[in-house]
Amino acid sequence: VQLVESGGGLVQPGGSLRLSCAASGFTFSSYTMRWYRQAPGKGHELVGFISSSSSTTDYADSVKGRFTISRDNAKNTLYLQMNSLRPEDTAVYYCNAWGPQNYWGQGTQVTVSS
């Protein structure tokens, strides 16, 4: 089983990034997928989730209206589109597969700074 995040980096405030999470080794289309983040010195924060069929999404209040989660079950890939980024969005971002088992990626760093 693998979840591999990519797309992180350094971006200026107000900028955008799109994170990807490539899944393999399990039935991706059967799992609710979630994005978490962990800022320096803080615990894990749930950013949002998307249901297995993409019919339902929900987001933390801190990112609502700025971030969008999507998935492509044909490509076994989860996405996080992040717009209007703020310095407080700086964190390591993790994807999580939540279902019969619970799988985690290794994380990708997002730094928002001028």
QUIFENNOR-V763860 format. One record per residue. N is the residue number from 1. PHI is phi in degrees with one decimal (* if undefined). PSI is psi as a letter, one per 20 degrees, with the letter a starting at -180 (* if undefined). OMEGA is omega in whole degrees, 0 to 359 (999 if undefined). Layout:
N|PHI|PSI|OMEGA  N|PHI|PSI|OMEGA
This chain:
1|*|p|176  2|-140.8|p|167  3|-126.4|o|185  4|-122.7|o|178  5|-84.2|q|175  6|-152.6|r|176  7|102.3|i|179  8|-72.0|r|179  9|161.6|a|179  10|-99.8|p|181  11|-141.6|q|178  12|-77.6|q|174  13|-53.1|p|184  14|89.4|i|181  15|-82.9|a|183  16|-131.5|q|172  17|-144.0|q|171  18|-123.6|o|176  19|-92.0|q|175  20|-123.9|q|176  21|-136.7|o|181  22|-91.4|p|184  23|-109.2|q|176  24|-154.7|q|174  25|90.2|j|176  26|-151.7|r|184  27|-82.4|n|185  28|-52.1|g|186  29|-68.2|i|180  30|-94.8|i|188  31|-108.4|p|161  32|-67.4|p|181  33|-116.8|q|183  34|-130.3|q|170  35|-109.4|p|173  36|-120.0|r|171  37|-143.8|q|177  38|-135.1|o|177  39|-82.8|q|180  40|-54.9|p|177  41|76.5|j|182  42|-123.4|r|178  43|-82.1|r|178  44|-69.0|p|177  45|-119.2|p|175  46|-73.5|p|179  47|-83.0|g|180  48|171.7|r|180  49|-144.2|r|175  50|-137.7|p|180  51|-72.5|r|186  52|-60.0|h|182  53|-97.1|j|183  54|71.2|j|183  55|-74.9|h|183  56|-130.9|p|171  57|-133.7|q|174  58|-154.4|q|188  59|-138.9|q|171  60|-65.3|q|180  61|-56.5|h|184  62|-67.5|i|182  63|-121.1|i|184  64|-59.8|p|182  65|88.0|i|180  66|-115.0|h|183  67|-109.7|q|177  68|-135.8|p|177  69|-100.6|p|176  70|-144.0|r|179  71|-149.3|q|174  72|-126.4|o|183  73|-67.6|h|178  74|-69.2|h|180  75|-103.9|j|181  76|52.9|l|185  77|-134.2|p|177  78|-109.4|q|181  79|-128.6|q|170  80|-135.4|o|176  81|-89.3|p|183  82|-117.7|o|180  83|-117.1|r|178  84|49.0|l|185  85|-64.5|q|181  86|-122.1|q|177  87|-54.9|h|180  88|-72.7|i|173  89|-83.8|i|178  90|-60.8|p|184  91|-177.0|r|166  92|-90.1|p|183  93|-105.2|p|183  94|-122.5|q|168  95|-99.8|q|184  96|-139.4|p|174  97|-99.6|p|188  98|-119.2|o|182  99|-167.4|c|179  100|-55.2|h|170  101|-122.5|r|182  102|-125.5|o|184  103|-119.2|q|182  104|-129.7|q|170  105|-84.6|r|183  106|-89.4|i|177  107|95.9|q|175  108|-137.2|p|185  109|-82.3|p|172  110|-120.3|p|178  111|-122.6|p|179  112|-111.2|o|185  113|-159.4|q|175  114|-93.5|*|999
